[in-house]
Amino acid sequence: MNEIRTPIPPAAPLAGSPAPVRRRRRRWPWLLLLLLLGAGAGGFAWWRQGTPAPTPVQTVEVRRGDIADLVSSLGTVQPLRYVDVGVQVSGQITRLHVEVGDRVEAGQLLAELDARVVQARLAQNTAEAARLRALLAQQEASRDLATAQVQRQRTLAAANATSREALDAAEAQLRVIEAQILQTRAQIEGQEAVLANDRTTLSFTRVVAPMAGTVVSLTAVEGQTLNANQTTPIILRIADLSRMRVVAQVSEADQPRLAVGMPVRFHTLGRPERRYEARLQQIWPTPEVVNNVVLFSALFEVPNADGALLPQMSAQVFFVRAEARDVVLVPLAALSGPPRRQGGPPPTVQVQREDGTLETRAIRIGVTDRVNAEVLAGLSPGERVVLRTAPRPNAGRPPQGGPPQGGPGGGRP
């Protein structure tokens, strides 16, 4: 018998069961598109981060000003002429006639020492000299008598009225007296020398000024006893303050840069607004070593008519190697390399045009200091140059003829 089979309809999909294969195939294109968009966005972000942003340039305007190539150092102000006044005899100071700051003339009385011992010795030696002169007068009288006796004996001897022995004795007595006279005269001369020494020693008890000047130091007081047997005690110093000398200490690195006759300007630490000018006169060949640093002494003189410069003042000294006034200046930070005046390629700078573009330009350099350089050719005032390195303090400003504040040997020239 034939069996009839009825087709069974497909069961409905249960909740949570996977979608049909056909629908899943329709979602793949959208998923792939989303993946491509995400990858593109990530790649763009990575590209933006890896690309450096344009760096803004720092420029400075080219100006006119003064510039100087200086060698700076510290110095000490000293009197050009001075003398230490001492005493040549021992004794107690009984009177001081001057004080520090007094103006004295040559030969003026400065101090007095106790002269009683010297005066007593002078009186004793004077009396001895008087005694010798009296003795000489006595001997000269004896000589006159002996001379007369010799003449008498010779007359008697011619008449055979005396013996030869009497004549010889009279002549011998005359020679003895004459010898005594010579001896006494020599003693008188020696005593005169002693008296002269006593008078000189007595004069030493009055200390006078050997030169005109100003008393700058006083190391003794009234009542002080001085002993001049071993060394000469110094009681004061007199200095001529009308002309001063400055002794500057220059390092061994800067010493070859100095030359006798070069201009020098300096100011004291107490009055930096007042500038003095001079010429370098001497460089001592023997250095001084201070804390393992070799220093050479450079000396020059300066007039001091108003007395503003005083001994032992500290001075900020600037030796002028070269200088220029009212010239075109460019900061050293704008140069492509170290400035070269002779030989080698000229330095270059980047000049910013009005439209913001940059132009590389070769320039010629003259005088330089620690901040700026003189432009001899290649730049004009008002143009702007690019700073290649971090600008130094005061870069681009017209300098005042000296190194910047705070640098080695900084200060106002």
RODO-2510 file (C-alpha; in nm, 4 decimals, decimal comma):
residues 413
     n   res          X          Y          Z
     1     m     0,0000     0,0000     0,0000
     2     n     0,1329     0,3354    -0,0859
     3     e     0,2270     0,5680     0,2096
     4     i     0,1528     0,9330     0,1661
     5     r     0,4062     1,1689     0,3412
     6     t     0,3064     1,5202     0,4326
     7     p     0,5935     1,7781     0,4283
     8     i     0,6707     1,9182     0,7741
     9     p     0,7094     2,3008     0,7779
    10     p     1,0342     2,4361     0,9158
    11     a     1,0293     2,5234     1,2808
    12     a     1,0431     2,8896     1,3803
    13     p     1,3844     3,0103     1,5030
    14     l     1,4215     3,0339     1,8753
    15     a     1,5050     3,3557     2,0531
    16     g     1,8827     3,4147     2,0838
    17     s     1,9628     3,1750     1,8012
    18     p     2,2136     3,2976     1,5370
    19     a     2,0785     3,4930     1,2434
    20     p     2,0530     3,3266     0,9186
    21     v     2,3685     3,3018     0,7174
    22     r     2,2349     3,5314     0,4460
    23     r     2,1765     3,8181     0,6868
    24     r     2,5209     3,7787     0,8391
    25     r     2,6759     3,8024     0,5007
    26     r     2,4982     4,1347     0,4416
    27     r     2,6642     4,2923     0,7582
    28     w     3,0274     4,2214     0,6586
    29     p     3,0621     4,5156     0,4158
    30     w     2,9548     4,7608     0,6846
    31     l     3,1938     4,6153     0,9373
    32     l     3,4796     4,6339     0,6892
    33     l     3,3953     4,9977     0,6103
    34     l     3,3991     5,0860     0,9784
    35     l     3,7386     4,9173     1,0210
    36     l     3,8837     5,1087     0,7273
    37     l     3,7521     5,4397     0,8599
    38     g     3,9008     5,3706     1,2071
    39     a     4,2366     5,2752     1,0596
    40     g     4,2379     5,5874     0,8462
    41     a     4,1560     5,8114     1,1403
    42     g     4,4315     5,6525     1,3531
    43     g     4,6872     5,6866     1,0756
    44     f     4,5983     6,0515     1,0242
    45     a     4,6339     6,1215     1,3950
    46     w     4,9716     5,9458     1,4039
    47     w     5,0861     6,1469     1,1003
    48     r     4,9795     6,4728     1,2632
    49     q     5,1748     6,3886     1,5799
    50     g     5,4893     6,2861     1,3903
    51     t     5,5031     6,5996     1,1782
    52     p     5,6895     6,8803     1,3684
    53     a     5,5105     7,2085     1,3941
    54     p     5,6849     7,5042     1,2317
    55     t     5,9203     7,6686     1,4860
    56     p     5,8745     8,0442     1,5219
    57     v     6,1993     8,2392     1,4734
    58     q     6,3194     8,5039     1,7153
    59     t     6,4439     8,8193     1,5516
    60     v     6,6092     9,1392     1,6694
    61     e     6,6372     9,4752     1,5005
    62     v     6,9746     9,5979     1,3788
    63     r     7,0596     9,9265     1,5519
    64     r     7,3358    10,1837     1,5781
    65     g     7,5465    10,2352     1,8894
    66     d     7,8914    10,2366     2,0454
    67     i     8,1084     9,9295     2,0959
    68     a     8,4479     9,8596     2,2518
    69     d     8,6740     9,5562     2,2749
    70     l     8,7847     9,5669     2,6387
    71     v     9,0059     9,3733     2,8769
    72     s     8,8713     9,4199     3,2277
    73     s     9,0507     9,3754     3,5577
    74     l     9,0601     9,4991     3,9150
    75     g     9,3249     9,7396     4,0409
    76     t     9,4394     9,9353     4,3447
    77     v     9,5037    10,3089     4,3613
    78     q     9,8415    10,4001     4,5130
    79     p    10,0361    10,7240     4,5544
    80     l    10,2970    10,7770     4,2884
    81     r    10,5395    10,9257     4,5438
    82     y    10,5389    10,8520     4,9143
    83     v    10,7860    10,8130     5,1997
    84     d    10,7736    10,6302     5,5302
    85     v    10,9045    10,8633     5,7985
    86     g    11,0951    10,6926     6,0804
    87     v    11,3196    10,7886     6,3708
    88     q    11,6953    10,7356     6,3746
    89     v    11,7442    10,7500     6,7503
    90     s    11,5879    10,5655     7,0393
    91     g    11,3708    10,7519     7,2810
    92     q    11,0234    10,8432     7,3912
    93     i    10,7932    11,0509     7,1711
    94     t    10,7169    11,3668     7,3645
    95     r    10,5140    11,5515     7,1016
    96     l    10,3343    11,4770     6,7749
    97     h    10,2600    11,7851     6,5670
    98     v    10,0515    11,6257     6,2876
    99     e     9,7501    11,4031     6,2401
   100     v     9,6283    11,1837     5,9573
   101     g     9,5091    11,3978     5,6684
   102     d     9,7274    11,7001     5,7490
   103     r     9,9055    11,8697     5,4634
   104     v    10,2769    11,9228     5,5393
   105     e    10,5642    12,0995     5,3657
   106     a    10,9224    11,9835     5,3308
   107     g    11,1176    12,0552     5,6505
   108     q    10,8081    12,0962     5,8678
   109     l    10,8383    11,9618     6,2248
   110     l    10,6415    11,6408     6,2632
   111     a    10,7400    11,4951     6,6012
   112     e    10,9799    11,5439     6,8920
   113     l    11,1603    11,2789     7,0971
   114     d    11,3020    11,3008     7,4488
   115     a    11,6460    11,4604     7,3939
   116     r    11,7762    11,4824     7,7516
   117     v    12,0213    11,1930     7,7187
   118     v    12,1604    11,3273     7,3922
   119     q    12,1853    11,6786     7,5323
   120     a    12,3765    11,5533     7,8367
   121     r    12,6185    11,3614     7,6176
   122     l    12,6628    11,6680     7,3988
   123     a    12,7430    11,8832     7,7034
   124     q    12,9968    11,6302     7,8299
   125     n    13,1712    11,6093     7,4956
   126     t    13,1675    11,9864     7,4631
   127     a    13,3441    12,0161     7,7957
   128     e    13,6028    11,7596     7,6862
   129     a    13,6663    11,9598     7,3718
   130     a    13,7174    12,2720     7,5815
   131     r    13,9647    12,0860     7,8033
   132     l    14,1656    11,9750     7,5047
   133     r    14,1789    12,3264     7,3671
   134     a    14,3087    12,4501     7,7041
   135     l    14,5670    12,1740     7,7051
   136     l    14,6710    12,2779     7,3557
   137     a    14,7160    12,6361     7,4685
   138     q    14,9326    12,5185     7,7586
   139     q    15,1444    12,3056     7,5296
   140     e    15,1862    12,5884     7,2831
   141     a    15,3096    12,8110     7,5679
   142     s    15,5537    12,5392     7,6729
   143     r    15,6696    12,5171     7,3121
   144     d    15,7404    12,8891     7,3040
   145     l    15,9473    12,8593     7,6231
   146     a    16,1333    12,5566     7,4927
   147     t    16,2055    12,7389     7,1669
   148     a    16,3577    13,0326     7,3585
   149     q    16,5707    12,7961     7,5666
   150     v    16,7020    12,6247     7,2567
   151     q    16,7959    12,9593     7,1055
   152     r    16,9765    13,0563     7,4269
   153     q    17,1685    12,7281     7,4453
   154     r    17,2736    12,7640     7,0844
   155     t    17,4074    13,1165     7,1544
   156     l    17,6010    12,9926     7,4571
   157     a    17,7275    12,6942     7,2648
   158     a    17,8644    12,9259     6,9940
   159     a    18,0564    13,1133     7,2663
   160     n    18,1649    12,7848     7,4347
   161     a    17,9698    12,8999     7,7404
   162     t    17,7536    12,5814     7,7745
   163     s    17,7904    12,2136     7,7277
   164     r    17,6749    12,0098     7,4334
   165     e    17,4509    11,8032     7,6589
   166     a    17,2549    12,1111     7,7719
   167     l    17,1927    12,2095     7,4093
   168     d    17,0776    11,8569     7,3158
   169     a    16,8436    11,8436     7,6162
   170     a    16,6841    12,1784     7,5237
   171     e    16,6276    12,0678     7,1629
   172     a    16,4807    11,7316     7,2753
   173     q    16,2438    11,9076     7,5118
   174     l    16,1229    12,1281     7,2250
   175     r    16,0544    11,8233     7,0025
   176     v    15,8585    11,6517     7,2827
   177     i    15,6398    11,9559     7,3310
   178     e    15,5774    11,9851     6,9563
   179     a    15,4734    11,6159     6,9464
   180     q    15,2382    11,6727     7,2358
   181     i    15,0863    11,9650     7,0495
   182     l    15,0234    11,7430     6,7428
   183     q    14,8638    11,4785     6,9619
   184     t    14,6378    11,7296     7,1331
   185     r    14,5307    11,8780     6,8026
   186     a    14,4387    11,5299     6,6782
   187     q    14,2379    11,4727     6,9936
   188     i    14,0592    11,8021     6,9393
   189     e    13,9702    11,7025     6,5818
   190     g    13,8345    11,3714     6,7078
   191     q    13,6359    11,5493     6,9742
   192     e    13,4953    11,7867     6,7144
   193     a    13,3743    11,4829     6,5192
   194     v    13,2114    11,3483     6,8355
   195     l    13,0438    11,6824     6,8899
   196     a    12,9203    11,6874     6,5303
   197     n    12,7748    11,3374     6,5801
   198     d    12,6074    11,4509     6,9022
   199     r    12,4584    11,7539     6,7310
   200     t    12,3312    11,5348     6,4478
   201     t    12,1831    11,2887     6,6954
   202     l    12,0211    11,5762     6,8757
   203     s    11,8710    11,6976     6,5490
   204     f    11,7265    11,3487     6,4953
   205     t    11,5122    11,3977     6,8034
   206     r    11,3188    11,6508     6,5952
   207     v    11,1542    11,4589     6,3083
   208     v    11,0881    11,6796     6,0054
   209     a    10,9079    11,6117     5,6777
   210     p    11,1447    11,4997     5,3985
   211     m    10,8937    11,6007     5,1294
   212     a    10,5714    11,7918     5,0828
   213     g    10,2548    11,5884     5,0895
   214     t     9,9702    11,4570     5,3004
   215     v     9,9973    11,2437     5,6131
   216     v     9,8154    10,9245     5,5094
   217     s     9,8993    10,7036     5,8089
   218     l    10,0199    10,7457     6,1667
   219     t    10,1561    10,4438     6,3512
   220     a    10,2895    10,6040     6,6704
   221     v    10,1401    10,7982     6,9612
   222     e    10,2742    11,0437     7,2137
   223     g    10,4496    10,8722     7,5026
   224     q    10,5524    10,5693     7,2965
   225     t    10,9144    10,4572     7,3388
   226     l    11,0955    10,3698     7,0172
   227     n    11,4023    10,1490     6,9842
   228     a    11,6129    10,2308     6,6803
   229     n    11,9060    10,0028     6,7628
   230     q    11,8014     9,7208     6,5292
   231     t    11,5475     9,8638     6,2834
   232     t    11,4189    10,2088     6,2034
   233     p    11,0760    10,2539     6,3625
   234     i    10,8181    10,4029     6,1245
   235     i    10,5928    10,6624     6,2835
   236     l    10,3978    10,7950     5,9824
   237     r    10,3720    10,8015     5,6025
   238     i    10,3652    11,1086     5,3815
   239     a    10,2299    11,0759     5,0278
   240     d    10,2018    11,3151     4,7361
   241     l     9,8369    11,2768     4,6332
   242     s     9,8551    11,5139     4,3360
   243     r     9,9351    11,2215     4,1055
   244     m     9,8319    10,8609     4,1628
   245     r     9,9304    10,5245     4,0220
   246     v     9,6902    10,2383     3,9531
   247     v     9,8234     9,8818     3,9713
   248     a     9,5853     9,6440     3,7901
   249     q     9,6014     9,2653     3,8211
   250     v     9,5652     9,1016     3,4771
   251     s     9,5320     8,7271     3,4249
   252     e     9,7868     8,5420     3,2173
   253     a     9,5189     8,4787     2,9527
   254     d     9,4619     8,8542     2,9049
   255     q     9,8239     8,9664     2,9421
   256     p     9,9165     8,9018     2,5730
   257     r     9,6236     9,1233     2,4699
   258     l     9,7742     9,4295     2,6398
   259     a    10,0248     9,6714     2,4897
   260     v    10,2085     9,9668     2,6415
   261     g    10,0473    10,2914     2,5303
   262     m     9,6952    10,1546     2,4827
   263     p     9,4056    10,3626     2,6249
   264     v     9,2825    10,2799     2,9722
   265     r     8,9757    10,3952     3,1566
   266     f     8,8665    10,3131     3,5065
   267     h     8,6390    10,4115     3,7891
   268     t     8,6469    10,3529     4,1613
   269     l     8,3936    10,1276     4,3297
   270     g     8,2670    10,4145     4,5412
   271     r     8,2052    10,6505     4,2465
   272     p     8,1204    10,4439     3,9380
   273     e     7,9674    10,7453     3,7642
   274     r     8,3059    10,9215     3,7382
   275     r     8,5379    10,7825     3,4730
   276     y     8,9138    10,8430     3,4535
   277     e     9,1230    10,7989     3,1396
   278     a     9,4943    10,7243     3,1058
   279     r     9,7507    10,5281     2,9028
   280     l     9,9084    10,1971     2,9969
   281     q    10,2685    10,2698     3,0935
   282     q    10,4212     9,9465     3,2155
   283     i    10,3602     9,5718     3,2496
   284     w    10,5746     9,4022     3,5093
   285     p    10,7391     9,0862     3,3718
   286     t    10,7339     8,9070     3,7073
   287     p    10,3887     8,7631     3,7877
   288     e    10,2213     8,7140     4,1217
   289     v    10,0567     8,3803     4,1998
   290     v     9,7395     8,4105     4,4086
   291     n     9,5491     8,0878     4,4846
   292     n     9,7252     7,9153     4,1929
   293     v     9,6185     8,1976     3,9584
   294     v     9,8976     8,3772     3,7703
   295     l     9,8460     8,7542     3,7661
   296     f    10,0547     9,0242     3,5976
   297     s    10,0672     9,3849     3,7201
   298     a     9,9801     9,6571     3,4691
   299     l    10,0600    10,0136     3,5820
   300     f     9,9512    10,3578     3,4701
   301     e     9,9394    10,7066     3,6223
   302     v     9,6557    10,9558     3,6494
   303     p     9,6453    11,3168     3,7778
   304     n     9,4546    11,3777     4,0993
   305     a     9,4287    11,7537     4,1278
   306     d     9,1055    11,7493     4,3310
   307     g     9,2225    11,4703     4,5623
   308     a     8,9258    11,2444     4,4843
   309     l     9,1528    10,9401     4,4489
   310     l     9,2867    10,8102     4,7786
   311     p     9,5387    10,5354     4,8579
   312     q     9,4183    10,1742     4,8554
   313     m     9,0967    10,2528     4,6671
   314     s     8,9679     9,9663     4,4505
   315     a     8,9346    10,0425     4,0807
   316     q     8,7490     9,8698     3,7974
   317     v     8,9917     9,8972     3,5054
   318     f     8,9173     9,8562     3,1342
   319     f     9,1995     9,8331     2,8785
   320     v     9,0648     9,9465     2,5405
   321     r     9,1925     9,7277     2,2558
   322     a     8,9583     9,8792     1,9949
   323     e     8,6403    10,0839     1,9925
   324     a     8,3934    10,2401     1,7518
   325     r     8,1153    10,4947     1,8012
   326     d     7,7795    10,5321     1,6275
   327     v     7,8187    10,2207     1,4113
   328     v     7,5824     9,9460     1,2959
   329     l     7,5625     9,6665     1,5539
   330     v     7,4418     9,3085     1,5324
   331     p     7,4187     9,0567     1,8208
   332     l     7,6764     8,7811     1,8193
   333     a     7,3874     8,5376     1,8696
   334     a     7,2755     8,6128     1,5127
   335     l     7,6053     8,5133     1,3478
   336     s     7,6483     8,1759     1,1836
   337     g     7,9871     8,1279     1,3488
   338     p     8,2585     8,3102     1,5377
   339     p     8,3398     8,6481     1,3826
   340     r     8,6594     8,6523     1,1792
   341     r     8,8213     8,9769     1,0821
   342     q     9,1019     8,8323     0,8738
   343     g     9,1057     8,5115     0,6755
   344     g     8,8390     8,2466     0,6492
   345     p     8,4871     8,2800     0,5190
   346     p     8,2879     8,5787     0,6428
   347     p     8,0106     8,5133     0,8935
   348     t     7,6512     8,5059     0,7735
   349     v     7,3179     8,6106     0,9196
   350     q     6,9582     8,5321     0,8312
   351     v     6,7678     8,8496     0,7467
   352     q     6,3873     8,8484     0,7715
   353     r     6,2200     9,0144     0,4746
   354     e     5,9002     9,2156     0,5002
   355     d     5,6952     8,9183     0,3778
   356     g     5,8368     8,6965     0,6540
   357     t     6,0758     8,4945     0,4394
   358     l     6,4400     8,4559     0,5379
   359     e     6,7482     8,5551     0,3424
   360     t     7,1005     8,4316     0,4213
   361     r     7,3467     8,7157     0,3855
   362     a     7,7266     8,7397     0,4356
   363     i     7,8468     9,0376     0,6372
   364     r     8,1803     9,1931     0,7288
   365     i     8,2619     9,2343     1,0989
   366     g     8,4762     9,4928     1,2774
   367     v     8,5039     9,5506     1,6518
   368     t     8,3369     9,2924     1,8755
   369     d     8,2630     9,2665     2,2441
   370     r     8,0951     8,9922     2,4447
   371     v     7,7466     9,0726     2,3141
   372     n     7,7557     9,2599     1,9841
   373     a     7,9675     9,3051     1,6730
   374     e     8,0293     9,6056     1,4518
   375     v     7,8934     9,5571     1,0984
   376     l     8,1217     9,7068     0,8354
   377     a     7,9140     9,5900     0,5379
   378     g     7,6085     9,3749     0,4692
   379     l     7,3425     9,5130     0,7053
   380     s     7,1561     9,8389     0,7549
   381     p     6,9889     9,9801     1,0647
   382     g     6,6237     9,8771     1,0921
   383     e     6,6638     9,5329     0,9355
   384     r     6,5733     9,2323     1,1475
   385     v     6,8032     8,9340     1,1873
   386     v     6,7282     8,5883     1,3244
   387     l     6,8889     8,4866     1,6515
   388     r     7,0462     8,1455     1,6010
   389     t     7,1112     8,0902     1,9711
   390     a     6,9518     8,2079     2,2924
   391     p     7,0109     8,5810     2,3208
   392     r     7,2450     8,7078     2,5865
   393     p     7,1440     8,9806     2,8292
   394     n     7,1261     9,3197     2,6558
   395     a     7,1555     9,1525     2,3137
   396     g     7,0451     9,3854     2,0401
   397     r     7,0762     9,6943     2,2568
   398     p     7,3334     9,9615     2,1851
   399     p     7,6185     9,8854     2,4277
   400     q     7,7684    10,1479     2,6556
   401     g     8,1298    10,0643     2,5791
   402     g     8,1808     9,7878     2,8340
   403     p     8,0963     9,4286     2,9160
   404     p     7,7483     9,3408     3,0460
   405     q     7,6767     9,3579     3,4141
   406     g     7,7507     9,0350     3,5957
   407     g     8,0117     8,9071     3,3490
   408     p     8,3796     8,8548     3,4278
   409     g     8,5114     9,1889     3,5367
   410     g     8,1659     9,3365     3,4845
   411     g     8,1108     9,7017     3,5530
   412     r     8,0885    10,0374     3,3900
   413     p     8,4007    10,1403     3,1943
***
